[in-house]
Amino acid sequence: MNEVVLQPHTQDIVVDEVFPHAPETIWKTLTSGALMSRWIMAPTGFEPVEGNRFTFQTTPAGEWDGVIHCQVLEVLPNERFVYAWKGGHEGNAGYGSRLDTVVTWALSKVDNGTRLRLVHSGFMTPKNDTAFKNMSQGWKKVLSQIGAVTDEQG
């Protein structure tokens, strides 16, 4: 008889959009704490430096205090920005369940501006299904807000 090893299954959120701005302009929007607070949430302790730890505060639920713990994993100016995104609590089901994921922003110059590709990876199924569903919609809105904030920068 063959033993079946159950591997955890993960899902990734991928959102891809082209903006009529230079990569440097998009980069500023992505890596400025003041601007981040306008397109996602106000970060605490943020610096776009590898190893830097920072947090976001969102709506608490159950045993989770609503704090999202992040750590900058990679900074390649005007090209790639990666950070860990961890939150939730083991005692929660649905919203606020334990989440241990990675957010990757990739910028590439195209003829009419910059392609911005977000990959939020590592959603475990089924325990992170609620977060995956909510954040899939949320990241689409975030990208449009990034566009609006970047438009204001010129």
C-alpha positions, 0 to 999 in steps of 0.5 A, a space after each residue: 500500500 502506498 502512503 499518501 503524504 498530504 502537502 499543504 496546498 497554497 494559493 496566491 493572489 496575483 494582480 497586474 496593472 500598467 500605470 502611465 508613470 516611470 518605475 521610479 515614480 511608482 517605486 516612491 509610492 510603494 516605499 514611502 511610509 507617508 504614501 503607503 498610508 494613503 493606499 493601504 494602511 499607515 505602517 508603524 516603523 516602516 523603512 524600505 530596508 532589508 531586515 526592517 520590521 514594521 506593522 500595520 493595524 487592521 480590524 481585530 477579530 476574536 483572539 487576534 489583535 489586528 496587528 499585521 507583522 511585516 519584515 522587508 525581505 528584498 529591496 531592489 530599487 525601481 524593480 522589486 520590493 518584497 515583505 513578509 505579511 503575518 497575522 491572525 491567531 490559531 484560535 480564529 476560524 475565517 477572518 483573523 485565522 493565522 496567516 503567514 504569507 509574502 507580498 511581492 511587488 515587481 515593477 517593469 518598464 513598458 512602452 506606456 509606463 510601468 507594469 506593476 505586478 503584485 503577488 501575495 503568496 502562501 495562503 493555506 487552504 482551507 484555513 486561509 480561504 476567507 483571507 484569500 477571498 477578501 484580500 483578492 478583492 482588496 488588492 484590486 482596490 489597492 492597486 487602483 489607489 496606488 494609481 491615484 496616489 501616484 497620479 498626484 505625485 506627477 
